Structures are given as C-alpha cells and as structure tokens.
C-alpha cells in the first residue's frame, strides 16, 4: 500500500495517550505523514476507550463521524483500536462493517503492518509527545490484578504487567532530553508496580531512580490503590524534594457494605487510617480521589455516609462518576436498580459539597508564595499549575499576561492574591 497521511485520534485516559504516542512514533519511523486533522488525512486510526457508558458512546460516535468522512471520499481507511475494540471486537465487526480493521490494546505491530510498515522493536519505548513538551505521562505497568466488581479493565488490558525499571529509566531519560520537566506516573494500579517482576512493590525505588535523572524537576503519582499502599513509598514522597506532595488515590466509596460488594479489599476504618497517616507523614500533602455514586447496593443511608465522609476528610481534589453497569464484571448480576436521575442528583450533591471545600482551601492560600510551571497562554492569562495540580483534572493558577514575558514550560514563583472555587490567581514575584 502507498505511504499515506495518517491521523491518530486518541480517546479516554492518559494511558491511551501513551499508547497513541508510541504508535505515532512507529508510524513516523516508517515514513508515514502524521496529520492532526482527520479531514486532511488519507487514513484515520481511532484509539478507543471502553471504560464506562459515556466513554463507549464517545468512541462509537467518533467512529461514526469517521465513516461519514469515508462516505464523502475524504478518507480512504478507518482503523479502530484500543479498549473498546479489545472488548467488543466481534460485535463491532458485525455492527460497523465500514471500518477496515479492528485491533485491541497495544497492537503496535499489527497496526503498522496494516499500513505496510515494520515495527522497530528496539525503538518501541520511544514516543511522539502530544502533551505540552514540558510534561509527559510515564506508564509504568499495564493491566490490573485487583478484583473490583465494577471494573472491566482486566477484560480489556489483562492482568498486571510491570515494565522493567531499566526500560522506564531509559524512557524517562529520553523524555528529559526532549525538554520534559514533569513526569506523571500512571498505570492501572501504580502501587502494585514490581510485584510480578521483582516479587515486591518497587514503586518507591522507581520514583527515587527517576528523580536522579537530570532535567526532571517534578514527579507526580496518579492511580495509587489504597488497600496496599507501601510504607516506603510514603517515606520517599515525604523526603524526596523532586516528588510532588500530591497523591491521586481513587477510593470509590466509604460505606463498608458498598466497599465489600465492590471488592475493594479495604474498610472505612482502614481508609481513614491511611489518609490520616499520609497527611501526618507528608507535610503539605494534596490528596485527589474519585468516588462512584449509584452503585447497586448504595442506599440513601450509605450515600449520606459518603457525604459525611467527604465533609470530614476535606479532600483537596475530588471527582465523581455515576455507576455504569458493565457486562462480564462481577457486579453485573446486581443489575442497575438506581435510576439515572438519582445517580446524577447524588453526583451533583457531592460536587456541591466539594465546591465549598475547594473554595475554602483556595482561600487559605491567599498571600502564600508558590512555585508554578506555565502550561499555556489562554485569553489574557498564563495558565500555570502548582505542585497541587495535575494537568487536565485539577485547577490552575492564572497569571495576568500584562507586563509579564513568561515562557511556557518554565518555573516561576508567584504570590496568590485571589481565588474562585477551583482556580487561584497569582502575581509574579520578581
């Protein structure tokens, strides 16, 4: 097949972003032209998400939009890959025959071959960075061993597979040489890193070695599972100045009944103990979490228990998902008894509680000096982030562009002078 212009569309989480970046590099090594706009491409590769209903809907709609472009003669070939294709390949082939080929997750070799190229195995860890060049995601593992009743990730991504430490160091060093200053550590369960390969949870050692790479100034940990949080990891975060005092730790619920049915392997008491321990050991820690509302056995009483817990703990960052019933998961047999409107109401209640907490925490920062990195210019402000903020999911520190010639990707000291519920406003310190 003739070399052609290929557009890669990435849907879903940051783990998909890394997969697409690796695939794009392999296509580039085979001399294909990578095009941002599908309208100007000969072929489109859609890296799908199949995690929850909303993500599945977005993936299907994106595929249907590509098919319309194909019908109009604007593109010649559609490839669908990733989680949705991995999970529903047989059904998709029957329902959407206009797609030229379907591939599962991490099918780099098969996709490159589909276009007549060859996989460069020795360069598989290299990527084309699609995030702003000063930060990048580092995927340290694939798959998950946790038995959560609601989650289909093991069906799509398989069991936990640790990426060797040496390969991660090489990849991070390569990213640093390209100007990356902040590494964002991701995986389905980052605290499980090393168990299959090294016989122990090796995440603390990995973070320490990453912090020794020249050019890396911030390391941020996402997707830390609460039921087996290594004590040495707490020490490493507390003591290492390059590791952001920030932990993303999805809790999903706090009611013991719901946690047991969810198969989370932790109780309310142990959860509170862990959170208190983390805050005691790590000075100035920012804690981000996510919860699921509308799980089949979540009664009004258990929902109120969750509300009270959020008011008590006062998380710095919080996200809420409504329960999505997923076939072939253990919770599927429980059905979906809670109406969608009740789920949405519960989500809104939690977000309103969190909005007040977030505003209070932001007000407490007024007058403080913080270190920030500039992500971009937006309207009349520089949009920056502090150590407390992960890209895309958290708030920002906004700095007026008037009389300031700040550079994207550089660190600065600012003083916070105002805030709203989620964002801070800062003045540059000379």
C-alpha positions in Angstrom: 0.0 0.0 0.0 1.2 3.5 -0.8 2.5 5.6 2.0 -0.2 7.9 3.2 -1.2 10.6 5.6 -2.5 9.2 8.9 -4.4 10.9 11.6 -4.5 9.3 15.1 -7.5 10.2 17.3 -7.0 9.4 21.0 -10.0 9.0 23.3 -10.1 8.2 27.0 -7.4 8.3 29.7 -3.7 9.2 29.8 -2.8 5.6 29.4 -4.3 5.7 25.9 -2.4 8.9 25.3 0.9 7.0 25.9 -0.2 4.1 23.6 -1.0 6.5 20.8 2.3 8.4 21.3 4.2 5.1 20.9 2.2 4.1 17.8 2.7 7.5 16.2 6.4 7.2 16.6 6.4 3.8 14.9 4.4 5.2 12.0 6.8 8.2 11.7 9.8 5.7 11.7 8.1 4.1 8.7 8.0 7.4 6.9 4.2 8.0 7.2 3.0 11.5 7.5 1.1 12.2 10.7 -1.8 14.7 10.3 -3.7 16.3 13.2 -6.9 17.0 11.3 -8.7 13.8 10.1 -10.3 15.9 7.3 -6.8 16.2 5.7 -5.8 12.6 6.2 -6.0 9.5 3.9 -6.4 7.2 6.9 -7.7 7.5 10.5 -6.7 5.4 13.5 -9.1 5.8 16.4 -7.7 4.7 19.8 -10.9 4.0 21.7 -12.0 3.9 25.3 -14.4 1.3 26.6 -14.4 2.0 30.4 -17.9 3.4 31.1 -21.0 4.1 29.1 -20.2 7.7 28.4 -16.7 6.7 27.1 -18.1 4.0 24.9 -20.7 6.4 23.4 -17.9 8.9 22.6 -15.9 6.2 20.9 -18.8 5.0 18.8 -19.7 8.5 17.8 -16.1 9.2 16.8 -16.1 6.0 14.6 -19.4 7.1 13.0 -18.0 10.5 12.3 -15.0 8.9 10.5 -17.4 6.7 8.5 -19.2 9.9 7.3 -15.8 11.3 6.1 -15.2 8.0 4.3 -18.5 8.1 2.6 -17.7 11.6 1.4 -14.5 10.3 0.0 -12.3 12.4 2.3 -10.6 9.4 3.9 -9.9 6.0 2.5 -9.2 3.8 5.5 -10.5 3.6 9.1 -8.7 1.6 11.8 -10.3 1.2 15.2 -8.0 0.1 18.1 -7.8 0.2 21.9 -10.1 -0.8 24.7 -13.5 -0.7 23.0 -12.1 -2.8 20.1 -10.5 -5.2 22.5 -13.7 -5.8 24.5 -16.3 -5.8 21.7 -14.4 -6.7 18.6 -16.9 -9.4 17.3 -19.9 -7.1 17.8 -18.2 -4.1 16.3 -17.2 -6.0 13.2 -20.8 -7.1 12.7 -22.4 -3.7 13.5 -19.9 -1.4 11.8 -18.6 -3.1 8.6 -17.5 0.2 7.2 -14.4 0.0 9.4 -11.5 -1.5 7.6 -9.8 -3.2 10.5 -10.1 -3.6 14.3 -7.2 -4.1 16.7 -7.0 -4.5 20.5 -4.8 -2.7 23.0 -1.1 -2.2 22.4 -1.4 -3.8 18.9 1.5 -1.7 17.6 3.0 -4.3 15.3 -0.3 -5.3 13.7 -1.4 -1.7 13.0 2.0 -0.8 11.5 1.8 -3.9 9.3 -1.7 -3.0 8.2 -0.1 0.1 6.5 2.7 -1.9 5.0 5.3 -0.9 7.6 7.5 -2.9 10.0 7.7 -2.5 13.8 11.1 -1.1 15.0 11.3 -3.2 18.2 14.4 -1.5 19.6 12.6 1.8 19.4 9.2 0.7 20.9 9.7 2.7 24.1 10.1 6.0 22.2 7.2 8.3 21.6 6.0 11.4 19.9 4.9 13.6 22.8 1.4 15.0 22.3 1.2 16.8 25.6 2.9 20.2 26.1 6.6 19.4 25.8 7.4 20.2 29.4 5.4 17.3 30.9 4.7 13.7 29.9 3.0 10.7 31.2 5.1 7.7 32.1 3.1 4.4 32.0 4.9 2.0 34.4 2.7 -1.0 34.0 -0.2 -2.5 32.1 -3.3 -4.3 33.3 -4.6 -4.9 36.8 -4.8 -7.7 39.3 -7.4 -6.1 41.6 -10.8 -7.8 41.7 -13.0 -4.7 41.7 -16.5 -5.9 41.0 -17.5 -2.9 38.7 -14.4 -2.7 36.6 -13.8 -4.0 33.1 -10.2 -3.0 32.8 -8.8 -6.6 33.3 -11.1 -7.7 30.5 -9.5 -5.1 28.2 -6.0 -4.7 29.5 -5.3 -8.1 31.1 -3.6 -8.8 34.4 -0.9 -6.6 35.9 2.4 -6.5 33.9 5.3 -4.4 35.3 7.5 -2.6 32.8 11.2 -3.2 33.7 12.8 -0.5 35.8 15.7 -0.1 33.3 13.4 0.5 30.4 11.4 3.1 32.3 14.7 4.9 33.3 15.7 4.9 29.6 12.3 6.2 28.5 12.3 8.9 31.2 15.8 9.9 30.3 14.8 10.3 26.7 11.8 12.4 27.7 14.0 14.6 29.8 16.4 15.1 26.8 13.4 16.4 24.8 12.6 19.0 27.5 10.2 17.2 29.8 10.5 18.5 33.3 7.5 16.8 34.9 6.8 13.1 34.8 3.3 12.0 35.6 3.4 8.4 36.8 0.4 6.3 35.5 -0.8 2.7 35.4 -4.0 0.9 36.3 -2.5 0.5 39.8 0.8 2.2 40.4 1.3 0.9 43.9 1.4 -2.6 42.5 4.5 -1.8 40.5 7.1 -4.6 40.6 5.0 -7.4 42.3 5.0 -9.7 39.2 8.6 -8.9 38.1 10.5 -8.3 41.3 8.4 -10.1 43.8 7.8 -6.9 45.8 6.2 -3.5 45.4 9.0 -1.5 43.9 7.3 1.9 43.3 9.4 3.8 45.9 12.7 2.6 44.3 11.4 3.5 40.8 10.5 7.0 41.9 13.8 7.5 43.6 15.7 6.5 40.4 13.5 8.7 38.2 14.3 11.6 40.5 18.0 11.2 39.8 17.5 12.0 36.1 18.9 15.4 35.1 16.2 17.8 33.9 13.3 16.1 35.8 12.1 18.5 38.4 8.7 17.2 39.3 7.4 13.7 39.6 3.6 13.2 40.2 1.9 9.9 41.2 -1.5 9.0 39.9 -3.8 5.9 40.4 -2.4 4.7 43.7 -4.6 1.9 45.0 -5.5 2.3 48.7 -5.6 -1.2 50.0 -1.9 -1.9 49.7 -0.1 1.4 50.0 3.6 0.7 50.6 5.1 2.4 53.7 8.4 3.0 51.9 6.5 4.9 49.2 5.2 7.3 51.9 8.8 7.9 53.1 10.0 8.5 49.5 7.3 11.1 48.8 7.9 12.8 52.1 11.7 13.0 51.8 12.3 13.5 48.1 12.1 17.2 47.0 11.5 16.2 43.4 8.4 14.2 44.1 5.3 16.4 44.2 3.5 16.2 47.6 0.5 15.0 45.7 -1.2 11.6 45.6 -4.2 10.5 43.4 -5.8 7.7 45.3 -9.2 6.6 44.0 -11.3 5.4 46.9 -14.7 4.8 45.1 -16.8 4.7 48.3 -16.6 4.7 52.1 -19.6 2.6 53.2 -18.3 -0.8 54.4 -21.3 -2.5 52.7 -20.6 -0.9 49.4 -16.8 -1.4 49.6 -17.3 -5.1 50.3 -19.6 -5.5 47.4 -17.2 -3.6 45.2 -14.4 -6.0 46.3 -12.1 -3.1 47.2 -10.2 -5.0 49.8 -10.4 -2.2 52.4 -12.7 -0.9 55.1 -13.9 2.5 56.1 -11.7 2.3 59.2 -8.5 1.4 57.3 -9.2 4.0 54.7 -9.4 6.7 57.3 -6.3 5.4 59.0 -4.4 5.5 55.7 -5.5 9.1 54.9 -4.6 10.3 58.4 -1.2 8.5 58.1 -0.4 10.1 54.7 -1.2 13.6 56.0 0.8 13.1 59.1 3.9 11.8 57.3 3.8 14.0 54.2 3.9 17.7 55.0 1.6 19.8 52.8 0.1 16.8 51.0 -2.6 17.3 48.3 -4.9 14.3 48.1 -7.0 13.7 45.0 -9.7 11.0 44.9 -12.7 9.7 42.9 -16.0 8.2 44.0 -18.7 6.2 42.3 -22.3 7.0 43.2 -25.3 4.9 42.3 -23.6 1.5 42.8 -26.4 -1.1 43.0 -26.4 -1.6 46.8 -25.8 2.1 47.7 -28.9 3.1 49.8 -29.7 6.6 50.7 -28.1 5.9 54.1 -24.9 4.8 52.6 -24.9 7.8 50.3 -25.2 10.1 53.3 -22.3 8.2 54.9 -20.3 9.2 51.8 -21.4 12.8 52.1 -20.4 12.9 55.8 -17.0 11.3 55.0 -16.2 14.0 52.3 -17.1 16.8 54.7 -14.9 15.2 57.4 -11.8 14.5 55.4 -12.0 17.6 53.1 -10.2 16.3 50.1 -8.1 18.8 48.1 -9.3 17.4 44.8 -12.4 15.2 44.1 -14.1 13.6 41.0 -17.4 11.7 40.9 -18.6 9.0 38.4 -22.1 7.6 38.2 -22.2 3.8 38.2 -22.1 2.2 34.8 -23.3 -1.4 34.7 -20.7 -3.4 32.7 -21.3 -6.9 31.3 -18.9 -9.7 32.3 -18.0 -7.9 35.5 -18.9 -9.4 39.0 -21.3 -6.6 39.7 -23.3 -7.2 36.5 -25.6 -9.7 38.3 -26.6 -6.9 40.7 -28.3 -5.1 37.8 -28.7 -1.3 37.7 -31.6 -0.6 40.1 -30.8 3.1 40.9 -32.4 5.4 38.3 -30.1 7.6 36.2 -31.6 10.8 37.6 -30.9 9.7 41.2 -27.3 9.0 40.3 -27.0 12.4 38.7 -28.6 14.0 41.8 -26.1 12.3 44.1 -23.2 13.3 41.9 -24.4 16.9 42.0 -24.7 16.8 45.8 -21.1 15.5 46.2 -19.7 18.1 43.7 -21.5 20.9 45.6 -20.0 19.7 48.9 -16.6 19.6 47.3 -17.0 23.0 45.7 -17.3 24.6 49.2 -14.3 22.6 50.5 -12.2 23.6 47.5 -13.1 27.3 47.8 -12.2 27.2 51.5 -8.8 25.5 50.8 -8.1 28.0 48.0 -8.9 31.0 50.2 -6.4 29.7 52.8 -3.7 30.0 50.1 -4.2 33.7 49.5 -1.0 35.6 50.5 1.2 32.4 50.1 4.1 32.1 47.7 4.0 29.1 45.4 6.2 27.6 42.6 4.3 27.1 39.4 5.0 25.9 35.8 3.4 27.7 32.9 1.3 25.4 30.7 -0.1 27.8 28.1 -1.4 31.2 27.4 -5.2 31.5 27.5 -7.0 34.8 26.8 -5.3 37.4 28.9 -3.7 34.9 31.4 -0.9 32.5 31.6 -2.4 29.2 32.8 0.0 27.6 35.3 0.0 24.7 37.7 1.4 24.4 41.2 2.6 21.2 42.8 -1.0 20.7 43.9 -2.4 20.5 40.4 -2.3 17.6 37.8 -2.9 18.6 34.2 -6.4 18.5 32.8 -8.2 17.2 36.0 -7.3 19.9 38.6 -7.5 23.7 38.9 -4.9 26.2 37.7 -3.0 29.2 38.8 -3.8 32.1 36.5 -1.3 34.9 36.0 -2.1 38.1 34.0 -0.1 38.5 30.8 0.2 42.3 31.4 3.8 43.4 31.5 5.0 39.8 32.0 7.0 37.9 29.4 6.8 34.4 30.9 7.8 31.3 29.0 5.7 28.2 28.6 7.3 25.2 30.3 9.3 27.4 32.8 9.0 27.5 36.6 8.2 30.8 38.4 7.4 31.9 41.9 4.1 33.7 42.3 2.1 35.1 45.2 -1.6 34.2 45.4 -3.9 37.2 45.7 -7.3 35.8 44.9 -9.2 32.6 44.0 -12.5 31.1 43.0 -13.9 27.7 43.8 -11.3 25.8 41.7 -8.6 28.2 40.4 -6.1 30.6 42.0 -4.9 34.0 40.8 -1.3 34.9 41.2 1.2 37.8 40.7 4.7 37.1 39.5 7.4 37.6 42.2 10.4 39.5 40.9 
